[in-house]
Amino acid sequence: MYTLNCPSTIYWGWKLVKPLMEETTAAKISFIKDSTTEDMWKHIDKSQVEKKFGGTAANVETYW
């Protein structure tokens, strides 16, 4: 799971909780303060991510 542009409270809260979890579970979760990260592209194809988040898919403007 990648969470981009997360608030500082969530980011630092995760830093406190992460050591209490199993390593295999914690390795699957990433809270990132930036809009993108290079590690993300190892697991996700850029064609599945909107341009505003660094991918190549069209930005979604209408949700309904």
PQR file of N, CA, C, O and H, with PARSE charges and radii, in Angstrom:
ATOM      1  N   MET A   1       0.849  -1.157   0.000 -0.4000 1.5000
ATOM      2  CA  MET A   1       0.000   0.000   0.000 -0.0000 2.0000
ATOM      3  C   MET A   1       0.905   1.233   0.000  0.5500 1.7000
ATOM      4  O   MET A   1       1.828   1.346   0.807 -0.5500 1.4000
ATOM      5  N   TYR A   2       0.624   2.134  -0.904 -0.4000 1.5000
ATOM      6  CA  TYR A   2       1.329   3.410  -0.940 -0.0000 2.0000
ATOM      7  C   TYR A   2       0.326   4.516  -0.661  0.5500 1.7000
ATOM      8  O   TYR A   2      -0.702   4.605  -1.332 -0.5500 1.4000
ATOM      9  H   TYR A   2      -0.126   2.042  -1.559  0.4000 1.0000
ATOM     10  N   THR A   3       0.612   5.349   0.312 -0.4000 1.5000
ATOM     11  CA  THR A   3      -0.204   6.513   0.608 -0.0000 2.0000
ATOM     12  C   THR A   3       0.657   7.733   0.354  0.5500 1.7000
ATOM     13  O   THR A   3       1.636   7.972   1.061 -0.5500 1.4000
ATOM     14  H   THR A   3       1.448   5.277   0.857  0.4000 1.0000
ATOM     15  N   LEU A   4       0.286   8.509  -0.667 -0.4000 1.5000
ATOM     16  CA  LEU A   4       1.067   9.681  -1.068 -0.0000 2.0000
ATOM     17  C   LEU A   4       0.501  10.947  -0.448  0.5500 1.7000
ATOM     18  O   LEU A   4      -0.689  11.023  -0.140 -0.5500 1.4000
ATOM     19  H   LEU A   4      -0.509   8.315  -1.241  0.4000 1.0000
ATOM     20  N   ASN A   5       1.359  11.932  -0.268 -0.4000 1.5000
ATOM     21  CA  ASN A   5       0.964  13.244   0.275 -0.0000 2.0000
ATOM     22  C   ASN A   5       0.256  13.117   1.618  0.5500 1.7000
ATOM     23  O   ASN A   5      -0.695  13.851   1.884 -0.5500 1.4000
ATOM     24  H   ASN A   5       2.325  11.870  -0.518  0.4000 1.0000
ATOM     25  N   CYS A   6       0.699  12.212   2.454 -0.4000 1.5000
ATOM     26  CA  CYS A   6       0.031  12.033   3.748 -0.0000 2.0000
ATOM     27  C   CYS A   6       0.457  13.139   4.720  0.5500 1.7000
ATOM     28  O   CYS A   6       1.576  13.645   4.632 -0.5500 1.4000
ATOM     29  H   CYS A   6       1.472  11.616   2.238  0.4000 1.0000
ATOM     30  N   PRO A   7      -0.420  13.508   5.634 -0.5600 1.5000
ATOM     31  CA  PRO A   7      -0.090  14.529   6.624  0.2800 2.0000
ATOM     32  C   PRO A   7       1.022  14.055   7.559  0.5500 1.7000
ATOM     33  O   PRO A   7       1.244  12.855   7.720 -0.5500 1.4000
ATOM     34  N   SER A   8       1.699  14.987   8.154 -0.4000 1.5000
ATOM     35  CA  SER A   8       2.811  14.671   9.057 -0.0000 2.0000
ATOM     36  C   SER A   8       2.378  13.807  10.233  0.5500 1.7000
ATOM     37  O   SER A   8       3.145  12.960  10.691 -0.5500 1.4000
ATOM     38  H   SER A   8       1.519  15.962   8.023  0.4000 1.0000
ATOM     39  N   THR A   9       1.161  14.010  10.728 -0.4000 1.5000
ATOM     40  CA  THR A   9       0.702  13.226  11.873 -0.0000 2.0000
ATOM     41  C   THR A   9       0.623  11.737  11.524  0.5500 1.7000
ATOM     42  O   THR A   9       0.994  10.890  12.336 -0.5500 1.4000
ATOM     43  H   THR A   9       0.538  14.698  10.356  0.4000 1.0000
ATOM     44  N   ILE A  10       0.152  11.426  10.345 -0.4000 1.5000
ATOM     45  CA  ILE A  10       0.076  10.020   9.914 -0.0000 2.0000
ATOM     46  C   ILE A  10       1.472   9.478   9.654  0.5500 1.7000
ATOM     47  O   ILE A  10       1.790   8.352  10.034 -0.5500 1.4000
ATOM     48  H   ILE A  10      -0.149  12.114   9.685  0.4000 1.0000
ATOM     49  N   TYR A  11       2.304  10.284   9.004 -0.4000 1.5000
ATOM     50  CA  TYR A  11       3.669   9.861   8.688 -0.0000 2.0000
ATOM     51  C   TYR A  11       4.441   9.513   9.959  0.5500 1.7000
ATOM     52  O   TYR A  11       5.052   8.448  10.036 -0.5500 1.4000
ATOM     53  H   TYR A  11       2.045  11.199   8.695  0.4000 1.0000
ATOM     54  N   TRP A  12       4.419  10.384  10.937 -0.4000 1.5000
ATOM     55  CA  TRP A  12       5.157  10.143  12.186 -0.0000 2.0000
ATOM     56  C   TRP A  12       4.479   9.080  13.042  0.5500 1.7000
ATOM     57  O   TRP A  12       5.158   8.333  13.746 -0.5500 1.4000
ATOM     58  H   TRP A  12       3.923  11.250  10.874  0.4000 1.0000
ATOM     59  N   GLY A  13       3.165   9.003  12.993 -0.4000 1.5000
ATOM     60  CA  GLY A  13       2.461   7.939  13.701 -0.0000 2.0000
ATOM     61  C   GLY A  13       2.851   6.566  13.166  0.5500 1.7000
ATOM     62  O   GLY A  13       2.998   5.612  13.930 -0.5500 1.4000
ATOM     63  H   GLY A  13       2.613   9.611  12.421  0.4000 1.0000
ATOM     64  N   TRP A  14       3.014   6.475  11.864 -0.4000 1.5000
ATOM     65  CA  TRP A  14       3.444   5.223  11.250 -0.0000 2.0000
ATOM     66  C   TRP A  14       4.860   4.867  11.698  0.5500 1.7000
ATOM     67  O   TRP A  14       5.160   3.697  11.935 -0.5500 1.4000
ATOM     68  H   TRP A  14       2.894   7.250  11.243  0.4000 1.0000
ATOM     69  N   LYS A  15       5.715   5.853  11.815 -0.4000 1.5000
ATOM     70  CA  LYS A  15       7.078   5.601  12.281 -0.0000 2.0000
ATOM     71  C   LYS A  15       7.087   5.011  13.696  0.5500 1.7000
ATOM     72  O   LYS A  15       7.980   4.236  14.036 -0.5500 1.4000
ATOM     73  H   LYS A  15       5.472   6.803  11.623  0.4000 1.0000
ATOM     74  N   LEU A  16       6.103   5.372  14.514 -0.4000 1.5000
ATOM     75  CA  LEU A  16       6.006   4.841  15.871 -0.0000 2.0000
ATOM     76  C   LEU A  16       5.410   3.425  15.896  0.5500 1.7000
ATOM     77  O   LEU A  16       5.827   2.590  16.699 -0.5500 1.4000
ATOM     78  H   LEU A  16       5.377   6.002  14.237  0.4000 1.0000
ATOM     79  N   VAL A  17       4.449   3.162  15.029 -0.4000 1.5000
ATOM     80  CA  VAL A  17       3.746   1.882  15.022 -0.0000 2.0000
ATOM     81  C   VAL A  17       4.510   0.804  14.259  0.5500 1.7000
ATOM     82  O   VAL A  17       4.431  -0.374  14.607 -0.5500 1.4000
ATOM     83  H   VAL A  17       4.110   3.840  14.377  0.4000 1.0000
ATOM     84  N   LYS A  18       5.235   1.189  13.242 -0.4000 1.5000
ATOM     85  CA  LYS A  18       5.915   0.230  12.364 -0.0000 2.0000
ATOM     86  C   LYS A  18       6.807  -0.774  13.103  0.5500 1.7000
ATOM     87  O   LYS A  18       6.758  -1.958  12.772 -0.5500 1.4000
ATOM     88  H   LYS A  18       5.299   2.146  12.959  0.4000 1.0000
ATOM     89  N   PRO A  19       7.613  -0.366  14.077 -0.5600 1.5000
ATOM     90  CA  PRO A  19       8.451  -1.345  14.781  0.2800 2.0000
ATOM     91  C   PRO A  19       7.668  -2.396  15.570  0.5500 1.7000
ATOM     92  O   PRO A  19       8.214  -3.447  15.905 -0.5500 1.4000
ATOM     93  N   LEU A  20       6.415  -2.128  15.864 -0.4000 1.5000
ATOM     94  CA  LEU A  20       5.593  -3.062  16.627 -0.0000 2.0000
ATOM     95  C   LEU A  20       4.952  -4.142  15.755  0.5500 1.7000
ATOM     96  O   LEU A  20       4.404  -5.116  16.271 -0.5500 1.4000
ATOM     97  H   LEU A  20       5.972  -1.274  15.591  0.4000 1.0000
ATOM     98  N   MET A  21       5.024  -3.967  14.433 -0.4000 1.5000
ATOM     99  CA  MET A  21       4.408  -4.911  13.507 -0.0000 2.0000
ATOM    100  C   MET A  21       5.422  -5.938  13.021  0.5500 1.7000
ATOM    101  O   MET A  21       6.631  -5.751  13.162 -0.5500 1.4000
ATOM    102  H   MET A  21       5.469  -3.175  14.014  0.4000 1.0000
ATOM    103  N   GLU A  22       4.912  -7.030  12.444 -0.4000 1.5000
ATOM    104  CA  GLU A  22       5.797  -8.000  11.824 -0.0000 2.0000
ATOM    105  C   GLU A  22       6.479  -7.353  10.623  0.5500 1.7000
ATOM    106  O   GLU A  22       5.867  -6.544   9.926 -0.5500 1.4000
ATOM    107  H   GLU A  22       3.931  -7.182  12.329  0.4000 1.0000
ATOM    108  N   GLU A  23       7.729  -7.700  10.377 -0.4000 1.5000
ATOM    109  CA  GLU A  23       8.500  -7.078   9.298 -0.0000 2.0000
ATOM    110  C   GLU A  23       7.869  -7.294   7.930  0.5500 1.7000
ATOM    111  O   GLU A  23       7.867  -6.383   7.102 -0.5500 1.4000
ATOM    112  H   GLU A  23       8.226  -8.358  10.943  0.4000 1.0000
ATOM    113  N   THR A  24       7.334  -8.485   7.682 -0.4000 1.5000
ATOM    114  CA  THR A  24       6.748  -8.759   6.363 -0.0000 2.0000
ATOM    115  C   THR A  24       5.510  -7.909   6.112  0.5500 1.7000
ATOM    116  O   THR A  24       5.268  -7.488   4.981 -0.5500 1.4000
ATOM    117  H   THR A  24       7.335  -9.225   8.355  0.4000 1.0000
ATOM    118  N   THR A  25       4.733  -7.656   7.142 -0.4000 1.5000
ATOM    119  CA  THR A  25       3.543  -6.814   7.003 -0.0000 2.0000
ATOM    120  C   THR A  25       3.941  -5.349   6.859  0.5500 1.7000
ATOM    121  O   THR A  25       3.414  -4.652   5.992 -0.5500 1.4000
ATOM    122  H   THR A  25       4.930  -7.999   8.061  0.4000 1.0000
ATOM    123  N   ALA A  26       4.846  -4.879   7.680 -0.4000 1.5000
ATOM    124  CA  ALA A  26       5.274  -3.480   7.641 -0.0000 2.0000
ATOM    125  C   ALA A  26       5.945  -3.141   6.307  0.5500 1.7000
ATOM    126  O   ALA A  26       5.850  -2.002   5.849 -0.5500 1.4000
ATOM    127  H   ALA A  26       5.274  -5.445   8.384  0.4000 1.0000
ATOM    128  N   ALA A  27       6.616  -4.101   5.681 -0.4000 1.5000
ATOM    129  CA  ALA A  27       7.294  -3.855   4.403 -0.0000 2.0000
ATOM    130  C   ALA A  27       6.300  -3.610   3.272  0.5500 1.7000
ATOM    131  O   ALA A  27       6.671  -3.049   2.240 -0.5500 1.4000
ATOM    132  H   ALA A  27       6.693  -5.026   6.053  0.4000 1.0000
ATOM    133  N   LYS A  28       5.061  -4.015   3.445 -0.4000 1.5000
ATOM    134  CA  LYS A  28       4.040  -3.859   2.409 -0.0000 2.0000
ATOM    135  C   LYS A  28       3.324  -2.516   2.476  0.5500 1.7000
ATOM    136  O   LYS A  28       2.502  -2.213   1.612 -0.5500 1.4000
ATOM    137  H   LYS A  28       4.760  -4.470   4.283  0.4000 1.0000
ATOM    138  N   ILE A  29       3.622  -1.708   3.489 -0.4000 1.5000
ATOM    139  CA  ILE A  29       2.916  -0.447   3.716 -0.0000 2.0000
ATOM    140  C   ILE A  29       3.895   0.715   3.670  0.5500 1.7000
ATOM    141  O   ILE A  29       4.945   0.677   4.311 -0.5500 1.4000
ATOM    142  H   ILE A  29       4.290  -1.954   4.191  0.4000 1.0000
ATOM    143  N   SER A  30       3.547   1.762   2.901 -0.4000 1.5000
ATOM    144  CA  SER A  30       4.399   2.955   2.803 -0.0000 2.0000
ATOM    145  C   SER A  30       3.552   4.214   2.893  0.5500 1.7000
ATOM    146  O   SER A  30       2.627   4.404   2.102 -0.5500 1.4000
ATOM    147  H   SER A  30       2.694   1.794   2.380  0.4000 1.0000
ATOM    148  N   PHE A  31       3.863   5.065   3.846 -0.4000 1.5000
ATOM    149  CA  PHE A  31       3.261   6.386   3.948 -0.0000 2.0000
ATOM    150  C   PHE A  31       4.325   7.375   3.499  0.5500 1.7000
ATOM    151  O   PHE A  31       5.399   7.449   4.095 -0.5500 1.4000
ATOM    152  H   PHE A  31       4.614   4.911   4.488  0.4000 1.0000
ATOM    153  N   ILE A  32       4.031   8.136   2.447 -0.4000 1.5000
ATOM    154  CA  ILE A  32       5.032   8.999   1.823 -0.0000 2.0000
ATOM    155  C   ILE A  32       4.547  10.443   1.868  0.5500 1.7000
ATOM    156  O   ILE A  32       3.411  10.729   1.490 -0.5500 1.4000
ATOM    157  H   ILE A  32       3.158   8.076   1.962  0.4000 1.0000
ATOM    158  N   LYS A  33       5.400  11.349   2.325 -0.4000 1.5000
ATOM    159  CA  LYS A  33       5.033  12.757   2.423 -0.0000 2.0000
ATOM    160  C   LYS A  33       5.092  13.447   1.066  0.5500 1.7000
ATOM    161  O   LYS A  33       4.451  14.481   0.875 -0.5500 1.4000
ATOM    162  H   LYS A  33       6.323  11.117   2.631  0.4000 1.0000
ATOM    163  N   ASP A  34       5.849  12.894   0.118 -0.4000 1.5000
ATOM    164  CA  ASP A  34       5.977  13.484  -1.216 -0.0000 2.0000
ATOM    165  C   ASP A  34       4.850  12.994  -2.124  0.5500 1.7000
ATOM    166  O   ASP A  34       4.050  12.139  -1.741 -0.5500 1.4000
ATOM    167  H   ASP A  34       6.369  12.054   0.273  0.4000 1.0000
ATOM    168  N   SER A  35       4.803  13.558  -3.344 -0.4000 1.5000
ATOM    169  CA  SER A  35       3.754  13.161  -4.277 -0.0000 2.0000
ATOM    170  C   SER A  35       4.086  11.868  -5.017  0.5500 1.7000
ATOM    171  O   SER A  35       3.198  11.274  -5.628 -0.5500 1.4000
ATOM    172  H   SER A  35       5.452  14.252  -3.655  0.4000 1.0000
ATOM    173  N   THR A  36       5.340  11.417  -4.978 -0.4000 1.5000
ATOM    174  CA  THR A  36       5.717  10.156  -5.622 -0.0000 2.0000
ATOM    175  C   THR A  36       7.039   9.665  -5.056  0.5500 1.7000
ATOM    176  O   THR A  36       7.743  10.406  -4.370 -0.5500 1.4000
ATOM    177  H   THR A  36       6.061  11.899  -4.481  0.4000 1.0000
ATOM    178  N   THR A  37       7.372   8.418  -5.346 -0.4000 1.5000
ATOM    179  CA  THR A  37       8.628   7.829  -4.918 -0.0000 2.0000
ATOM    180  C   THR A  37       9.078   6.815  -5.956  0.5500 1.7000
ATOM    181  O   THR A  37       8.248   6.181  -6.607 -0.5500 1.4000
ATOM    182  H   THR A  37       6.800   7.816  -5.904  0.4000 1.0000
ATOM    183  N   GLU A  38      10.362   6.660  -6.113 -0.4000 1.5000
ATOM    184  CA  GLU A  38      10.885   5.723  -7.106 -0.0000 2.0000
ATOM    185  C   GLU A  38      10.590   4.269  -6.735  0.5500 1.7000
ATOM    186  O   GLU A  38      10.436   3.435  -7.627 -0.5500 1.4000
ATOM    187  H   GLU A  38      11.037   7.175  -5.584  0.4000 1.0000
ATOM    188  N   ASP A  39      10.507   3.946  -5.449 -0.4000 1.5000
ATOM    189  CA  ASP A  39      10.191   2.580  -5.028 -0.0000 2.0000
ATOM    190  C   ASP A  39       8.808   2.154  -5.517  0.5500 1.7000
ATOM    191  O   ASP A  39       8.571   0.974  -5.776 -0.5500 1.4000
ATOM    192  H   ASP A  39      10.632   4.624  -4.724  0.4000 1.0000
ATOM    193  N   MET A  40       7.915   3.104  -5.639 -0.4000 1.5000
ATOM    194  CA  MET A  40       6.552   2.814  -6.059 -0.0000 2.0000
ATOM    195  C   MET A  40       6.513   2.214  -7.457  0.5500 1.7000
ATOM    196  O   MET A  40       5.680   1.352  -7.737 -0.5500 1.4000
ATOM    197  H   MET A  40       8.107   4.063  -5.428  0.4000 1.0000
ATOM    198  N   TRP A  41       7.400   2.660  -8.332 -0.4000 1.5000
ATOM    199  CA  TRP A  41       7.373   2.203  -9.732 -0.0000 2.0000
ATOM    200  C   TRP A  41       7.878   0.770  -9.891  0.5500 1.7000
ATOM    201  O   TRP A  41       7.750   0.194 -10.971 -0.5500 1.4000
ATOM    202  H   TRP A  41       8.077   3.360  -8.104  0.4000 1.0000
ATOM    203  N   LYS A  42       8.440   0.193  -8.851 -0.4000 1.5000
ATOM    204  CA  LYS A  42       8.834  -1.216  -8.902 -0.0000 2.0000
ATOM    205  C   LYS A  42       7.605  -2.122  -8.818  0.5500 1.7000
ATOM    206  O   LYS A  42       7.651  -3.272  -9.255 -0.5500 1.4000
ATOM    207  H   LYS A  42       8.544   0.662  -7.973  0.4000 1.0000
ATOM    208  N   HIS A  43       6.514  -1.610  -8.263 -0.4000 1.5000
ATOM    209  CA  HIS A  43       5.318  -2.413  -8.032 -0.0000 2.0000
ATOM    210  C   HIS A  43       4.116  -1.979  -8.869  0.5500 1.7000
ATOM    211  O   HIS A  43       3.180  -2.754  -9.064 -0.5500 1.4000
ATOM    212  H   HIS A  43       6.477  -0.676  -7.908  0.4000 1.0000
ATOM    213  N   ILE A  44       4.143  -0.750  -9.359 -0.4000 1.5000
ATOM    214  CA  ILE A  44       2.989  -0.192 -10.063 -0.0000 2.0000
ATOM    215  C   ILE A  44       3.427   0.307 -11.434  0.5500 1.7000
ATOM    216  O   ILE A  44       4.452   0.977 -11.558 -0.5500 1.4000
ATOM    217  H   ILE A  44       4.903  -0.120  -9.200  0.4000 1.0000
ATOM    218  N   ASP A  45       2.651  -0.019 -12.462 -0.4000 1.5000
ATOM    219  CA  ASP A  45       2.939   0.473 -13.801 -0.0000 2.0000
ATOM    220  C   ASP A  45       2.478   1.926 -13.923  0.5500 1.7000
ATOM    221  O   ASP A  45       1.405   2.280 -13.436 -0.5500 1.4000
ATOM    222  H   ASP A  45       1.818  -0.564 -12.361  0.4000 1.0000
ATOM    223  N   LYS A  46       3.281   2.757 -14.566 -0.4000 1.5000
ATOM    224  CA  LYS A  46       2.954   4.187 -14.665 -0.0000 2.0000
ATOM    225  C   LYS A  46       1.657   4.439 -15.425  0.5500 1.7000
ATOM    226  O   LYS A  46       1.025   5.477 -15.231 -0.5500 1.4000
ATOM    227  H   LYS A  46       4.153   2.469 -14.961  0.4000 1.0000
ATOM    228  N   SER A  47       1.252   3.512 -16.285 -0.4000 1.5000
ATOM    229  CA  SER A  47       0.008   3.695 -17.039 -0.0000 2.0000
ATOM    230  C   SER A  47      -1.232   3.570 -16.144  0.5500 1.7000
ATOM    231  O   SER A  47      -2.333   3.912 -16.574 -0.5500 1.4000
ATOM    232  H   SER A  47       1.766   2.669 -16.443  0.4000 1.0000
ATOM    233  N   GLN A  48      -1.071   3.091 -14.920 -0.4000 1.5000
ATOM    234  CA  GLN A  48      -2.190   2.942 -13.991 -0.0000 2.0000
ATOM    235  C   GLN A  48      -2.287   4.096 -13.005  0.5500 1.7000
ATOM    236  O   GLN A  48      -3.193   4.117 -12.172 -0.5500 1.4000
ATOM    237  H   GLN A  48      -0.176   2.812 -14.570  0.4000 1.0000
ATOM    238  N   VAL A  49      -1.369   5.056 -13.083 -0.4000 1.5000
ATOM    239  CA  VAL A  49      -1.325   6.166 -12.135 -0.0000 2.0000
ATOM    240  C   VAL A  49      -1.571   7.472 -12.887  0.5500 1.7000
ATOM    241  O   VAL A  49      -1.028   7.679 -13.973 -0.5500 1.4000
ATOM    242  H   VAL A  49      -0.633   5.038 -13.760  0.4000 1.0000
ATOM    243  N   GLU A  50      -2.391   8.350 -12.308 -0.4000 1.5000
ATOM    244  CA  GLU A  50      -2.702   9.628 -12.943 -0.0000 2.0000
ATOM    245  C   GLU A  50      -1.460  10.503 -13.083  0.5500 1.7000
ATOM    246  O   GLU A  50      -0.512  10.381 -12.307 -0.5500 1.4000
ATOM    247  H   GLU A  50      -2.832   8.181 -11.427  0.4000 1.0000
ATOM    248  N   LYS A  51      -1.475  11.389 -14.084 -0.4000 1.5000
ATOM    249  CA  LYS A  51      -0.339  12.283 -14.347 -0.0000 2.0000
ATOM    250  C   LYS A  51      -0.010  13.166 -13.153  0.5500 1.7000
ATOM    251  O   LYS A  51       1.160  13.467 -12.912 -0.5500 1.4000
ATOM    252  H   LYS A  51      -2.245  11.488 -14.714  0.4000 1.0000
ATOM    253  N   LYS A  52      -1.024  13.587 -12.400 -0.4000 1.5000
ATOM    254  CA  LYS A  52      -0.769  14.466 -11.251 -0.0000 2.0000
ATOM    255  C   LYS A  52       0.018  13.767 -10.150  0.5500 1.7000
ATOM    256  O   LYS A  52       0.548  14.423  -9.253 -0.5500 1.4000
ATOM    257  H   LYS A  52      -1.974  13.343 -12.596  0.4000 1.0000
ATOM    258  N   PHE A  53       0.098  12.426 -10.213 -0.4000 1.5000
ATOM    259  CA  PHE A  53       0.877  11.664  -9.252 -0.0000 2.0000
ATOM    260  C   PHE A  53       2.136  11.077  -9.868  0.5500 1.7000
ATOM    261  O   PHE A  53       2.792  10.236  -9.253 -0.5500 1.4000
ATOM    262  H   PHE A  53      -0.333  11.893 -10.941  0.4000 1.0000
ATOM    263  N   GLY A  54       2.489  11.518 -11.096 -0.4000 1.5000
ATOM    264  CA  GLY A  54       3.721  11.074 -11.728 -0.0000 2.0000
ATOM    265  C   GLY A  54       3.574   9.950 -12.726  0.5500 1.7000
ATOM    266  O   GLY A  54       4.573   9.503 -13.291 -0.5500 1.4000
ATOM    267  H   GLY A  54       1.957  12.202 -11.596  0.4000 1.0000
ATOM    268  N   GLY A  55       2.364   9.478 -12.964 -0.4000 1.5000
ATOM    269  CA  GLY A  55       2.136   8.406 -13.920 -0.0000 2.0000
ATOM    270  C   GLY A  55       1.848   8.948 -15.307  0.5500 1.7000
ATOM    271  O   GLY A  55       2.118  10.114 -15.594 -0.5500 1.4000
ATOM    272  H   GLY A  55       1.552   9.841 -12.505  0.4000 1.0000
ATOM    273  N   THR A  56       1.297   8.099 -16.171 -0.4000 1.5000
ATOM    274  CA  THR A  56       0.998   8.516 -17.537 -0.0000 2.0000
ATOM    275  C   THR A  56      -0.492   8.480 -17.849  0.5500 1.7000
ATOM    276  O   THR A  56      -0.887   8.891 -18.941 -0.5500 1.4000
ATOM    277  H   THR A  56       1.078   7.152 -15.939  0.4000 1.0000
ATOM    278  N   ALA A  57      -1.334   8.006 -16.937 -0.4000 1.5000
ATOM    279  CA  ALA A  57      -2.780   7.959 -17.160 -0.0000 2.0000
ATOM    280  C   ALA A  57      -3.384   9.362 -17.047  0.5500 1.7000
ATOM    281  O   ALA A  57      -2.855  10.233 -16.355 -0.5500 1.4000
ATOM    282  H   ALA A  57      -1.014   7.672 -16.051  0.4000 1.0000
ATOM    283  N   ALA A  58      -4.491   9.551 -17.738 -0.4000 1.5000
ATOM    284  CA  ALA A  58      -5.164  10.855 -17.702 -0.0000 2.0000
ATOM    285  C   ALA A  58      -5.671  11.152 -16.287  0.5500 1.7000
ATOM    286  O   ALA A  58      -6.084  10.249 -15.558 -0.5500 1.4000
ATOM    287  H   ALA A  58      -4.920   8.844 -18.300  0.4000 1.0000
ATOM    288  N   ASN A  59      -5.632  12.427 -15.917 -0.4000 1.5000
ATOM    289  CA  ASN A  59      -6.156  12.844 -14.611 -0.0000 2.0000
ATOM    290  C   ASN A  59      -7.672  12.716 -14.611  0.5500 1.7000
ATOM    291  O   ASN A  59      -8.324  13.113 -15.576 -0.5500 1.4000
ATOM    292  H   ASN A  59      -5.298  13.160 -16.509  0.4000 1.0000
ATOM    293  N   VAL A  60      -8.235  12.172 -13.551 -0.4000 1.5000
ATOM    294  CA  VAL A  60      -9.678  12.007 -13.435 -0.0000 2.0000
ATOM    295  C   VAL A  60     -10.272  13.308 -12.917  0.5500 1.7000
ATOM    296  O   VAL A  60      -9.881  13.798 -11.857 -0.5500 1.4000
ATOM    297  H   VAL A  60      -7.705  11.850 -12.767  0.4000 1.0000
ATOM    298  N   GLU A  61     -11.213  13.864 -13.663 -0.4000 1.5000
ATOM    299  CA  GLU A  61     -11.842  15.128 -13.290 -0.0000 2.0000
ATOM    300  C   GLU A  61     -13.293  14.913 -12.837  0.5500 1.7000
ATOM    301  O   GLU A  61     -13.814  15.683 -12.031 -0.5500 1.4000
ATOM    302  H   GLU A  61     -11.530  13.467 -14.524  0.4000 1.0000
ATOM    303  N   THR A  62     -13.941  13.861 -13.360 -0.4000 1.5000
ATOM    304  CA  THR A  62     -15.326  13.559 -13.031 -0.0000 2.0000
ATOM    305  C   THR A  62     -15.357  12.238 -12.288  0.5500 1.7000
ATOM    306  O   THR A  62     -14.810  11.239 -12.755 -0.5500 1.4000
ATOM    307  H   THR A  62     -13.518  13.236 -14.015  0.4000 1.0000
ATOM    308  N   TYR A  63     -15.992  12.239 -11.142 -0.4000 1.5000
ATOM    309  CA  TYR A  63     -16.006  11.035 -10.310 -0.0000 2.0000
ATOM    310  C   TYR A  63     -17.336  10.307 -10.312  0.5500 1.7000
ATOM    311  O   TYR A  63     -17.398   9.187  -9.805 -0.5500 1.4000
ATOM    312  H   TYR A  63     -16.436  13.050 -10.762  0.4000 1.0000
ATOM    313  N   TRP A  64     -18.398  10.872 -10.849 -0.4000 1.5000
ATOM    314  CA  TRP A  64     -19.705  10.232 -10.837 -0.0000 2.0000
ATOM    315  C   TRP A  64     -20.163   9.924 -12.208  0.5500 1.7000
ATOM    316  O   TRP A  64     -21.252   9.379 -12.388 -0.5500 1.4000
ATOM    317  H   TRP A  64     -18.348  11.782 -11.261  0.4000 1.0000
TER
END
